[in-house]
Amino acid sequence: MNVKNFRIDTLYGILIVILLLPFMNSNINFRHVMVIFLIFAGLGEAWNIITGFAGQTSFGHAAFFGIGAYTSTILFYKFGISPWIGMLAGAVLATVISVIVSYPCFRLKGHYFAIATLAVAEIIKQLFISWDYVEGATGISIPIVEESVTSMQFHSSKIPYFLIAYVLFLITTMTARYIENNKMGFYLKAIRESHEAAEALGIDTTRYKLYAMMVSAALTATFGTLYAQYILYIDPFMVFTLEVSMKIVLLSVLGGLGNIYGPIIGAAILIPLSEYTRVYLGGTGKGIDLMIFGALIIFVACFEPNGILGLLKKKRSRRRGDVYARADA
C-alpha cells in the first residue's frame, strides 16, 4: 500500500469512528462533548487553510466565528428567517469582511500580520458591544421554538446537533484536503516556505492568500451559526472573545500545524479536557484545562515544533531504522 492510499484510509477510518462514537455511548455529557469537539476540530481545519498551508498566522478568527453566529441569530430573532439561510448569509458576510480586512493586512508579514488580525477582531468585538440593534453587551437569547430541522432546534436529543456538526466538519475537512492536494495547496505551501521565492516563480501571492482567507472565513462562520443555535444564547464576550481564537490556534499547534490530522488530534485532547474539568470541578476548576493544555504545548514544543504528529513521525522513523538495522545485521 502506498503512502497516499494509507493516509486516505486512515482519514476515512477516523471519520467513521467519530461518527459512531455518540451512538455507542448514550451519556448526554459525552454527546455534548462530541458536538463541541466537532465544532472546534472544524474550526481548526478552517484555520489550518490560512495558517497551516499559507503560513499567515491569524489570531482573529473569532471575528468570523462571531459574524456567523450573529448573522443567523439576528435574521432568526428579528425576522424569523431559518438559521440555515442565516448560515449561508453569515458565510457570505464573513467572506466579504475577510476580503476587506485581509487585503491591506497581507502587506504585513510575520508577527505584524498576526497582531493586525488580533486588532481587527477586537475592533469588531467592540463594535458589537456598542451596537444597540444587536442588543449590545446584553446579548441575545434565541427564541425557543418547536423542534425541527428548519429551525435547527432539537430539544429531546443532542444527536441531530452532532450530525449537523459532523456534516460541517466533514465538509471543512474534505475542503482542506482538496486544497492541500491541488494547485492552490502547492502554491500556498510555496508562499509559506518563502514569500519571495513564490513570487519569483510567478505565483500571485496576494491573490492566493486572499483565496485561502475567504475559504477559511466562510467555513469558520458556518460553525458560528451552529454554535449559536446549540447554545441558544450569544453575546460579544462569548463569540468574539480572544479565548475562541486561542483555542483554535492551540489545538491546531498541539496536533500538528499544516496537517489535516493536526486539528483533530488537538481538539480530541483540549475539548474533553476543557469540558470535563468544567463539569466535574465547576468554578473551582476554571483555567485548569488551559494550564494542563499549556503544559502539553510547552512539552511538545520543546521536543517537536511540529506537534504530536511530528513526534509520531519521528517515532515511526526510528522504528523503521531499527528494522532496517536488524535486517542488515
RARAPE-V183213 format. One line per field, one symbol per residue. ss: DSSP state (h for helix, s for strand, l for the rest). phi: phi as a letter, one per 40 degrees, with the letter a starting at -180 (. if undefined). A space follows every 50 residues. Layout:
ss=???
phi=???
This chain:
ss=llhhhhhhhhhhhhhhhhhhhhhhlllhhhhhhhhhhhhhhhhhhhhhhh hhhllllllllhhhhhhhhhhhhhhhhhhlllhhhhhhhhhhhhhhhhhh hhhhhlllllhhhhhhhhhhhhhhhhhhhhlhhhlhhhlssllllllsll llslllllhhhhhhhhhhhhhhhhhhhhhhllhhhhhhhhhhhlhhhhhh llllhhhhhhhhhhhhhhhhhhhhhhhhhhhlsslhhhhllhhhhhhhhh hhhhhllllhhhhhhhhhhhhhhhhhhhhhhhhhhllhhhhhhhhhhhhh hhhlllhhhhhhhhhhhhhhhhhhhhhhl
phi=.ccccccccccccccccdccdcccbcccccccccccdccccccccccccc ccccgbcbbbccccccccccccccccccbgcddccccccccccccccccc ccdcccccbgcccccccccccccccccccccccbgfccgbccdcbccacd cfbbccacddcccccccccccccccccccdcbdccccccccccacccccc cgccccccccdccccccccccccccccccccgaaadccbbccdccccccc cccccicgbdcdcccccccccdccccccccbgccbcgccccccccccccc ccbaccgcccccccccccccccccccccc
